[in-house]
Amino acid sequence: MTQYTPEQTAFINHQAGNALCIAGAGTGKTTTLVGLIEKKLTQVPAQEMLVMMFNRDIRTDFKQKLQERGIAQPVPVHTFHSFCLKLLNQTGYLNETGYRVDYQSGESDKALVKTVLREIAGQEKTYQRQQMIKDPKTIELLLSFIGLVKAYMLSPREVFSMSEISRDYLFIIDAFEQFETLRKQQKLLFFDDWLVESVKLLESSELIRAHYHQHCKLVVVDEFQDINTAQYRLLKQLLGPQTQLLAVGDVDQCIYKWRGSAPQFMLNFEQDFAPATTYTLSHTFRFGHSLALSASHLIANNKQRFSDFLTISEPGVSDTRVELSGTPRQVGEIAQSVQRYIKDGGDPSDVAILVRRWSQTLLFELAFLSKQLPYQMPVPSVLGNSREVKLLIELMALATGRYQQAPQQQKCVLLFNLLSFPHCYVPNKILRPLCDQLAGMESSAWSVFITRYDKANESLKLDNLIERLGLLVRLQRKGSFKALEVFNQYRNESGLDNWIWKTEATATEVEEAVERLDSVATVLESMDQNCDKALQYFEYYTQQSSRHDAEQVSNGIQLTTIFRAKGCEYNHVHLPFWDKDAFPYMNKAAGSIAADVEEERRLAYVGLTRAKELATIYYTEPEKKSVKATNASKFVLEAKVDLAKELGPKLYEDGELPYSRSPVVEEYYRRLGRGEDMQASPEKSAAAFIKTEGEDYSYQWALRQPLPNNANKVISAMIRTKTAKYLDSEISRVIRELNSASDTKKKVLVNRLIVAANARSRVRR
């Protein structure tokens, strides 16, 4: 028989009214939900229940757990969409309206989107705009936009104004309307429509609402923090006067803003579903005190959360170490660490590399393939499918002379690719035959040929094409040069980065593309080899990555994004690229659908709390360190890893606990029932800030110190009025004076150093 904690028991035994259970990471949420269903079946018939799960996999897993518990009653367990499909069938909506459910969403709706975009592109006068509108990325953008409009249940114009989409793509507002017109003409319901139409049906039909109010007495919702507006409105319609809603979630793990979810749905639960009781599951079975302290310090900086909620480690759970690594070679250090772990008998599948963006996996793929380390990715290889890597291989083939030896068809394809990335803005129907002609002649003849062609076809505007061909001819003579030089020359002279900024639809896509280019450049720089060596290297490992995809390794290192890792746990978690310019990711021009700092902090929190034994955070530090500001993300500083490493292990010991001014630490002690074990506050004096023997005053040292009284006002003033250069200079000056100051003066100088360092950590260069 399952033994429940007092917190779990309290929620399982909830009786009257609605209830929200705030469940921290690893606190046994699923086990508690199974116990809740088991208990409620003694009071409510299974057919009068409705359990809503976030996705199909979680739904399948939960149904399996019900069976394993011995629950034989047919409890209806659905995803929101599967429930809505059933509703549309049972109410007769599909028969009455003649609408057909499209189960191939992703293919049929994409075909419809392509039709709409072709029509819009045909109305454009410039080839550049036509190509942008018909680009495969625009197809994906429009599909995502359609889903977002339906999730928010707002007008397309309102959703566009909230989004981070470039105004060059304003046409997708009209494209949405045209898509909907075609969809309705063809009487189709795609996946996102099931939910929207169900909400409209319930809101418009009192008879249907009354039916569900009579036959549905208990609604249980998992992952409540992830619901969107459409799902929220569905729940509001399903709840009758006698229907009870029990929801479970963790607002600190709300990371799907781009799908329409928002913390407010959970934060406003007691008001929106009154009368309601709030319960907590705060004892985690996943990680120990050190990680719990670090993660709690990090997430405490968010305002959109339950401020009094704190996840603490359950007694008996071993400590989970948290480590920081500032290094100039993050990928290499992680690869070596994993290699040692596997060599010592560790299971590769117990290790996870969790990144912010998929583009950050490219370097890891190369490292793992070169070291023959088994790894798994839930998506196709970024290395093997990167257009940036393909560009490098084609440039190297051109520079080394391999192009000259290739059959004409291969030459034609290579030329077309190089003239399309970035695009020369010559229509493809003209560019392809042109490339075929160019491939059939010596490159020395290109200039004369294209000059004549230009004079004969003045309306085509071939200036970009002529310049690019000149660049390709120059690169053909550089086979003996360093590969990085050739790659950078093409990147700079072709205007590739600028073209990416102009043509990608969202800031995120721009960041991904530029990051892949930078990753290729990083590898070339570390190789320091000529074009031939670089060509052999990248050809070999792209082939290896394709073979790796085909083999589908089942017991490898988990290489994935933090988004995909939500709900998972691993013994060892590596968190790379926590650099201040990369994480949090911020797009200053973005609207409210773009990631904000609080959502990014929740993402960092999710990544950190996947670890059971060890979590290691990495950020870039130069080879030669200085007193200047660290390159670490603000999240690294907020996580207070050093404090967590100091206090966490002591919580496994009896006796006094170290004093801390941190409210998080004080509350953590209290929740463990050890508040009285904390040592008394030391007398406030200059000695409290003086360094220990053998420790140097530094920027990092200053950030670890408690803030002096009234420091926040001074720090805020410095942030507003001082530049990064000034603060760097001030920090250096104060450190120099401290090394020779008297004890009396040291108190003033230490306070100044702490204030300046904290201000500098929040001022960008």
TIMAR-704035 format. One record per residue (C-alpha): x negated, z negated, y negated. Coordinates in steps of 0.1 Angstrom, whole numbers, padded with zeros to 4 digits, always signed. Layout:
N
XZY...
# end
This chain:
765
+0000+0000+0000-0013+0010-0034-0025-0019-0056-0015-0013-0092-0031-0029-0123-0009-0051-0145-0007-0022-0171+0003+0003-0144+0029-0021-0130+0044-0027-0164+0050+0010-0170+0063+0016-0134+0088-0012-0138+0101+0000-0172+0139-0002-0173+0159+0005-0204+0153+0032-0231+0126+0058-0233+0090+0051-0229+0056+0065-0238+0025+0056-0218-0009+0061-0235-0033+0068-0207-0070+0069-0214-0095+0091-0195-0098+0081-0159-0072+0053-0160-0052+0063-0129-0024+0083-0147-0014+0104-0117-0014+0074-0093+0008+0056-0118+0032+0085-0121+0036+0087-0083+0044+0049-0083+0068+0055-0111+0087+0082-0092+0087+0060-0061+0102+0031-0081+0128+0053-0099+0141+0068-0067+0155+0034-0059+0177+0037-0090+0182+0075-0097+0189+0102-0071+0162+0128-0067+0185+0156-0078+0191+0139-0111+0154+0138-0119+0132+0163-0137+0094+0160-0136+0075+0183-0160+0038+0191-0154+0014+0210-0177+0005+0239-0153+0011+0252-0118-0021+0237-0103-0013+0202-0116+0023+0207-0104+0012+0217-0069-0013+0187-0068+0014+0162-0079+0039+0175-0053+0012+0170-0026+0006+0134-0038+0043+0127-0036+0043+0139+0000+0011+0118+0008+0029+0087-0005+0057+0094+0020+0083+0104-0006+0106+0127+0014+0133+0132-0013+0132+0166-0030+0121+0155-0064+0123+0185-0088+0087+0190-0101+0083+0219-0125+0061+0234-0152+0080+0240-0184+0081+0277-0177+0093+0274-0141+0121+0251-0152+0132+0275-0179+0132+0304-0155+0155+0284-0132+0177+0275-0162+0181+0312-0173+0191+0321-0137+0215+0292-0131+0233+0295-0164+0240+0332-0158+0221+0342-0189+0201+0369-0171+0233+0385-0156+0253+0383-0188+0226+0397-0211+0210+0422-0187+0175+0410-0194+0149+0414-0167+0123+0388-0160+0088+0403-0160+0066+0385-0135+0036+0407-0144+0031+0393-0178-0003+0402-0189+0000+0438-0178+0035+0449-0189+0033+0431-0222-0002+0445-0227+0011+0480-0222+0038+0474-0248+0012+0460-0272-0009+0492-0267+0021+0514-0275+0027+0495-0307-0009+0495-0319-0013+0532-0312+0017+0539-0334+0004+0517-0362-0031+0533-0359-0016+0568-0362-0003+0559-0396-0038+0550-0409-0058+0575-0428-0094+0563-0421-0110+0565-0387-0126+0531-0392-0091+0514-0395-0077+0535-0366-0106+0523-0343-0102+0487-0354-0065+0487-0346-0069+0503-0312-0099+0481-0302-0094+0461-0270-0101+0429-0290-0072+0437-0313-0049+0440-0282-0059+0405-0271-0055+0392-0306-0020+0405-0308-0011+0391-0274-0024+0357-0285-0005+0359-0318+0027+0367-0300+0023+0337-0278+0015+0315-0308+0045+0326-0328+0068+0318-0298+0051+0284-0293+0056+0274-0329+0091+0291-0331+0083+0301-0366+0082+0335-0383+0052+0357-0377+0043+0355-0414+0043+0317-0414+0021+0316-0383-0003+0342-0397-0007+0321-0429-0016+0291-0408-0041+0309-0387-0078+0318-0390-0072+0355-0386-0088+0378-0411-0065+0394-0437-0077+0428-0425-0054+0422-0396-0022+0416-0416-0007+0445-0397-0002+0423-0367+0028+0408-0385+0046+0442-0384+0031+0447-0349+0049+0416-0337+0082+0428-0351+0078+0462-0335+0068+0446-0302+0099+0424-0302+0121+0455-0310+0107+0474-0280+0109+0443-0258+0146+0438-0266+0153+0475-0262+0138+0474-0228+0156+0441-0220+0124+0424-0209+0116+0387-0209+0079+0380-0207+0064+0346-0198+0065+0331-0233+0101+0343-0238+0114+0321-0209+0109+0290-0229+0121+0304-0263+0153+0318-0248+0160+0286-0229+0157+0266-0262+0180+0290-0280+0205+0289-0252+0206+0251-0251+0207+0248-0289+0236+0272-0291+0257+0262-0261+0273+0228-0261+0287+0235-0226+0252+0241-0211+0238+0211-0229+0266+0189-0215+0259+0202-0180+0222+0190-0182+0231+0158-0199+0255+0150-0170+0232+0160-0142+0198+0150-0155+0193+0113-0159+0155+0110-0158+0129+0133-0174+0092+0126-0168+0066+0145-0188+0029+0145-0180+0002+0155-0205+0026+0149-0234-0002+0153-0259-0003+0190-0250+0033+0200-0257+0041+0225-0285+0071+0229-0308+0091+0250-0283+0086+0224-0255+0094+0196-0279+0127+0213-0288+0135+0219-0252+0131+0182-0244+0153+0172-0274+0181+0194-0260+0178+0181-0224+0182+0145-0234+0217+0132-0233+0230+0098-0242+0223+0085-0207+0191+0104-0201+0158+0085-0200+0125+0102-0211+0093+0088-0197+0061+0105-0211+0024+0100-0203-0005+0113-0223-0036+0106-0244-0036+0118-0280-0074+0115-0280-0074+0144-0256-0052+0167-0276-0074+0198-0277-0051+0228-0276-0041+0233-0312-0047+0270-0307-0018+0270-0282+0005+0251-0306+0000+0215-0295-0005+0187-0321-0011+0149-0321+0021+0143-0341+0044+0149-0312+0029+0119-0294+0023+0098-0325+0059+0101-0335+0074+0094-0301+0089+0060-0309+0107+0075-0340+0118+0108-0324+0130+0093-0291+0142+0058-0302+0148+0034-0287+0114+0036-0271+0088+0013-0257+0050+0021-0257+0028+0011-0228-0009+0016-0223-0033+0024-0194-0066+0013-0210-0088+0003-0179-0108+0033-0167-0119+0037-0131-0142+0066-0140-0170+0053-0162-0187+0020-0171-0192+0000-0202-0220+0020-0219-0201+0052-0219-0169+0035-0228-0185+0019-0259-0201+0052-0270-0169+0072-0265-0148+0046-0283-0171+0046-0313-0169+0084-0314-0131+0087-0313-0125+0057-0336-0135+0080-0365-0102+0100-0360-0072+0090-0381-0046+0109-0360-0045+0085-0331-0032+0051-0320-0058+0031-0339-0053+0000-0317-0058+0018-0284-0092+0013-0267-0103+0024-0232-0124-0002-0214-0142-0001-0181-0123-0017-0152-0141-0046-0135-0161-0034-0105-0169+0000-0120-0207+0006-0122-0223+0013-0156-0224+0049-0168-0256+0057-0187-0255+0077-0219-0287+0094-0230-0297+0114-0261-0322+0142-0261-0335+0159-0292-0355+0188-0280-0366+0223-0291-0358+0237-0256-0324+0223-0245-0317+0248-0218-0351+0245-0201-0349+0207-0202-0315+0207-0186-0325+0232-0159-0355+0211-0150-0334+0179-0149-0308+0195-0126-0336+0210-0104-0351+0175-0099-0317+0161-0091-0311+0187-0064-0346+0183-0051-0340+0146-0047-0310+0152-0025-0283+0154-0052-0252+0176-0046-0252+0206-0071-0214+0204-0075-0217+0168-0089-0234+0182-0120-0216+0199-0149-0229+0217-0180-0201+0216-0205-0204+0239-0236-0184+0244-0267-0182+0282-0264-0186+0307-0235-0214+0325-0254-0235+0293-0249-0236+0299-0211-0257+0330-0213-0290+0312-0215-0280+0288-0187-0272+0317-0164-0307+0332-0169-0323+0298-0164-0304+0290-0132-0309+0325-0117-0347+0324-0125-0349+0290-0108-0326+0300-0080-0302+0271-0087-0266+0276-0074-0240+0275-0101-0203+0282-0105-0183+0296-0135-0145+0299-0137-0149+0332-0155-0169+0364-0148-0206+0362-0158-0212+0362-0195-0247+0376-0188-0235+0404-0167-0206+0414-0190-0222+0409-0224-0223+0440-0246-0253+0424-0264-0273+0423-0232-0263+0458-0224-0275+0468-0259-0309+0453-0253-0312+0471-0220-0303+0505-0235-0327+0499-0265-0355+0491-0241-0347+0522-0220-0350+0543-0251-0382+0527-0263-0400+0528-0230-0393+0565-0224-0369+0560-0195-0343+0577-0215-0362+0610-0214-0364+0609-0176-0326+0602-0171-0301+0629-0162-0282+0644-0191-0250+0625-0183-0268+0592-0184-0285+0602-0217-0251+0610-0232-0236+0576-0222-0266+0558-0236-0265+0576-0269-0227+0571-0272-0232+0534-0266-0260+0530-0292-0240+0550-0318-0209+0528-0311-0225+0494-0314-0223+0492-0343-0200+0522-0347-0210+0551-0369-0173+0558-0377-0173+0592-0363-0141+0598-0342-0148+0594-0305-0133+0628-0297-0160+0643-0318-0188+0617-0311-0187+0622-0273-0193+0660-0274-0219+0655-0300-0237+0630-0278-0236+0655-0249-0252+0681-0272-0279+0656-0284-0286+0646-0248-0294+0682-0239-0322+0686-0264-0355+0668-0273-0351+0640-0298-0375+0657-0321-0348+0683-0326-0320+0658-0335-0327+0658-0372-0325+0695-0377-0294+0698-0355-0274+0670-0371-0283+0682-0406-0269+0716-0398-0239+0701-0381-0233+0679-0412-0233+0709-0435-0208+0727-0413-0185+0697-0411-0186+0680-0445-0153+0663-0440-0167+0641-0412-0190+0619-0433-0219+0617-0409-0242+0596-0431-0241+0566-0408-0247+0588-0377-0277+0606-0394-0293+0572-0403-0287+0558-0368-0303+0589-0351-0333+0585-0374-0336+0548-0363-0334+0558-0326-0361+0584-0330-0384+0557-0346-0377+0533-0318-0387+0558-0292-0423+0555-0303-0423+0517-0298-0426+0512-0261-0458+0493-0264-0444+0470-0291-0430+0435-0284-0394+0437-0273-0383+0411-0299-0397+0433-0327-0378+0464-0314-0345+0444-0309-0347+0428-0343-0355+0462-0360-0324+0477-0345-0303+0447-0353-0314+0447-0389-0316+0484-0397-0283+0493-0380-0265+0465-0399-0252+0452-0366-0245+0416-0377-0227+0428-0408-0206+0452-0387-0196+0423-0364-0185+0402-0394-0163+0431-0406-0148+0441-0373-0141+0409-0354-0107+0395-0359-0114+0358-0360-0143+0336-0371-0146+0323-0335-0152+0358-0322-0178+0364-0349-0196+0332-0339-0195+0341-0302-0209+0376-0308-0237+0365-0331-0246+0337-0307-0250+0361-0278-0273+0382-0300-0293+0351-0309-0295+0341-0273-0310+0375-0264-0335+0371-0292-0343+0336-0280-0352+0349-0245-0373+0377-0259-0392+0353-0282-0400+0330-0253-0411+0359-0231-0433+0374-0258-0435+0406-0237-0434+0443-0244-0404+0465-0240-0411+0475-0204-0414+0439-0192-0382+0429-0211-0363+0458-0195-0374+0448-0160-0364+0412-0167-0329+0418-0180-0321+0446-0155-0331+0423-0126-0311+0393-0138-0280+0412-0149-0279+0426-0113-0284+0391-0099-0255+0378-0120-0232+0406-0107-0243+0397-0072-0237+0360-0079-0202+0368-0091-0195+0387-0059-0208+0360-0037-0185+0333-0052-0207+0302-0047-0185+0272-0037-0211+0244-0040-0229+0249-0073-0235+0234-0107-0204+0236-0127-0211+0258-0158-0180+0258-0180-0165+0249-0213-0152+0215-0223-0117+0230-0225-0118+0240-0189-0133+0207-0178-0103+0187-0191-0089+0167-0162-0121+0169-0142-0149+0144-0135-0185+0148-0125-0213+0124-0116-0237+0139-0141-0226+0157-0173-0249+0176-0196-0236+0183-0231-0259+0208-0249-0258+0222-0284-0245+0191-0303-0262+0204-0334-0248+0199-0368-0243+0236-0375-0226+0242-0341-0205+0212-0333-0181+0205-0350-0174+0242-0354-0158+0247-0388-0145+0278-0404-0141+0271-0441-0118+0300-0447-0095+0290-0418-0060+0278-0420-0045+0249-0401-0045+0266-0367-0083+0268-0368-0102+0239-0353-0105+0209-0376-0130+0181-0375-0105+0157-0357-0097+0182-0330-0134+0190-0326-0141+0153-0323-0114+0150-0296-0131+0179-0278-0164+0160-0279-0146+0129-0266-0132+0149-0237-0167+0162-0228-0183+0128-0229-0156+0111-0208-0160+0135-0179-0191+0116-0167-0191+0090-0139-0228+0081-0136-0247+0098-0165-0238+0117-0196-0267+0133-0216-0262+0147-0251-0286+0173-0264-0294+0185-0299-0321+0207-0313-0352+0191-0328-0382+0211-0340-0416+0208-0323-0430+0190-0354-0406+0162-0364-0404+0150-0400-0386+0123-0420-0361+0149-0430-0325+0148-0417-0319+0152-0381-0303+0184-0367-0280+0163-0346-0242+0167-0350-0224+0140-0369-0207+0133-0335-0241+0122-0321-0244+0096-0349-0208+0085-0346-0212+0079-0308-0238+0052-0315-0255+0058-0282-0284+0034-0290-0259+0006-0296-0240+0014-0264-0272+0015-0244-0281-0019-0257-0248-0036-0252-0233-0018-0221-0257-0033-0195-0253-0068-0210-0216-0067-0203-0224-0068-0166-0243-0101-0171-0230-0136-0177-0238-0156-0208-0239-0148-0245-0233-0113-0258-0253-0098-0287-0236-0100-0321-0224-0068-0336-0207-0059-0369-0190-0030-0352-0152-0035-0350-0152-0014-0319-0176-0038-0302-0158-0069-0313-0125-0055-0300-0141-0044-0267-0155-0079-0262-0120-0093-0269-0102-0069-0245-0127-0079-0217-0118-0116-0224-0153-0122-0237-0148-0125-0274-0161-0160-0275-0193-0150-0258-0205-0130-0288-0233-0147-0307-0227-0159-0342-0234-0136-0371-0271-0139-0381-0278-0150-0417-0277-0121-0441-0312-0118-0454-0339-0092-0459-0353-0102-0425-0322-0088-0408-0333-0053-0419-0371-0056-0414-0384-0035-0387-0397-0050-0355-0434-0049-0347-0446-0015-0337-0415+0002-0351-0418+0026-0381-0394+0030-0410-0377+0064-0406-0346+0083-0413-0334+0076-0377-0342+0039-0380-0321+0037-0412-0291+0053-0396-0291+0026-0368-0289-0002-0393-0257-0019-0405-0245-0008-0440-0252-0032-0469-0223-0046-0488-0205-0021-0510-0227+0007-0496-0198+0031-0490-0191+0036-0527-0228+0044-0534-0229+0068-0504-0198+0086-0516-0213+0090-0550-0246+0104-0536-0227+0129-0514-0209+0142-0545-0238+0143-0569-0271+0147-0549-0285+0177-0531-0301+0177-0496-0335+0184-0512-0332+0154-0535-0321+0130-0507-0350+0142-0484-0374+0135-0512-0359+0101-0519-0361+0091-0482-0397+0101-0481-0405+0082-0513-0387+0050-0502-0405+0051-0468-0439+0054-0485-0431+0024-0508-0419+0003-0479-0451+0006-0461-0469-0012-0489-0442-0033-0505-0440-0071-0507-0414-0089-0486-0393-0096-0517-0391-0059-0527-0385-0047-0491-0349-0059-0491-0340-0037-0520-0360-0007-0506-0345-0011-0471-0310-0011-0486-0319+0020-0506-0332+0038-0475-0301+0030-0454-0278+0043-0482-0298+0075-0488-0301+0082-0451-0264+0078-0445-0257+0101-0475-0282+0127-0462-0266+0128-0428-0234+0141-0444-0249+0166-0468-0255+0201-0455-0287+0219-0464
# end
